[in-house]
Amino acid sequence: MRSRQADLRDRFLRASMNLIQLADALTACAVADPWAFDGGEFLETLSRIEMTAGILQPPFSTELELNDRFIVVDHEAHVPASSVRGFADRAALEAFILGPAGLTNPFTTFCVAFVDGSCCPFRLLYVDGARDVEFSKAAQLERDPFGHEYPELRLEWSPTAQRRS
């Protein structure tokens, strides 16, 4: 069993973010395909924070520390609602993004991953016939977004994101 001192040391060794830093990072990411996200609605629509320590309900302090190493922010424009979820490891983060509530969910507007306080760009690929195709939210919305399958869906991190464990 880990000591409290070891847990505190680990917390300060890794980069953590608070909510306002996360909002600033989202704005800097310029999540703009195809909804021209400018970051303005993130804090206004923040409805849920779920870290590995538990689920937090609003109201949230902008100084709230998000201590999980692996974080995903997802947004549903039709509600509108933004959620922040923390994960114990990269595998759990990837499973969420690839899962039914992740980016291919027709109601999910955007999904942004962070590792140790830094944005980690990714793309989703699936097999269509004999070739790999990159998932596009815009293309999903242009055709019937419900019922479309994405066989052999997988996540590919950008080279800078791959270097973060």
N, C-alpha and C positions, 0 to 999 in steps of 0.2 A: 504494500500500500504506500502511495506517495505521501510525503510530508507536506504540510501546508506551506512550508518555506520553499520547497521545490516547486510547488504549483505557482507561488507568487513570482519566483525567479523566472520560470518559463513564460509567465504572462508578460513580464517586462522585457524579455529577450525577443519576443516576436512583436511585430508591428500590429497594433490594434487600432481601431477607428472608433470615433464617436459618430452619432447620426449626422451631424452637420458636415463632418469630413466626408462621409459616405455620399451625402447629397451633392457636395462639391465635386466629388470624383465622378458621380453619374453625369453631372453637367459637362465635365471635361471630356467624358467618353463620347459625347455627342451621339447618343443612341437616336438615330434619325431615320431609320428605314422601317416603315414609310411614314411615320407619324410626327416627324419634326420635334422630337422630345427635346425640351430645353432645360429640364430639371425642375421647372417650377412646380409641377404637380406632385413630385415625390413626397415631400414632407406634408403637403396638404392632404394627400390621399393615403398616407401611411396608416394602415389598419391593423397590422399585426407584425410582431417581432417574435421569432421563434429561435432561440439559441439552444445550444445543447443543455444548458442549465434549466431550460423551461420556456414557457410561452409568456410573453409580456403583452398586456393589453393597453390601449391608449388611456390617458394621454401620455406621450413620451417626451422626455426632456431631450433637446437637441444635443446635450452633452452626454447622453447615455452611451456608455462604453459597450462596444460590440467585440467581445473578447474571443470569439471563435476564429480560428485561422482561416476557415473556408466558409465563405458567405455568398449567397445568391440573392439578388434583388429581382423580383418579378412584378410585373404590372399588368393589370387587366383594365383596359381603357373603358370598356362598357359599363363598369361599376361606378366610377373609377376607384380602383384600390391598388395600393402598392404593399408588398410584403417583403420582409427581410427574414431570411432563414440561414441559420448557422449549421455547420456540419462538422463531425469529428474528424473526417478525413476526405481526401480528394475523391475516393471511390463513391462515397455517399453523395457528394456534391454532383458528380457526374450522373449518378443514378437518378437524382431529382431532375436535372436538366433534360435527360433522355426519357424520363417517365411520363405518365399521362398528364401530370400537372405542369410539366416543363414547357419548353419553347414550342413544341409542336401542338400543344393544346390550342384549339382555335380561339379561345378566349384570352390567351396570354399575349399581351402586346409586345413586351420585351422581357429579356432575361439576361442579367449581367452578373458575371462571376468575379469574385475577389478572393485573392489568396494573400494572407499576411498584409492586408491593407492596400494591395495594389490590384487594379483591374487586370483580369486575365482574359483576353479575347479568345474566342473559340468559334468554330463553325461545326455544323452538323452535316453529315454526309449520309446518303442512303443509296441503295442499289435500285436502278431503274433499267430493267432489261439486263444488258451486259455491261453497263457503265455506272460509275459513281456520279451522283448528282448532289450538288450542295443545296441544302434546305434553304428556302427563302420565305420569310413571313409574307412578303408582298405577293409572291406567287401563290402561296397558300390561300390568301384572301381573295385573289382574283378568280380562282376556281372554287368549287364547292369545298369549303374548309372542313366539312364534317364527313367523316367516313373515308377520307383519303389515307391510304397506308404508306408507311415509310419503311420498307423492308430493310433489314440489316442496318438500322439506324445506329450511327456511332458518332462520337464527339472527337474532334481534333483540335487540340490547343495550338495557339500560335506559337512560334518558336520562343518568344520571350516568356510566355506563360508556362511552357514546358520546363523551363529552368527552375521554376518555383516548385518545391515539393509539397 
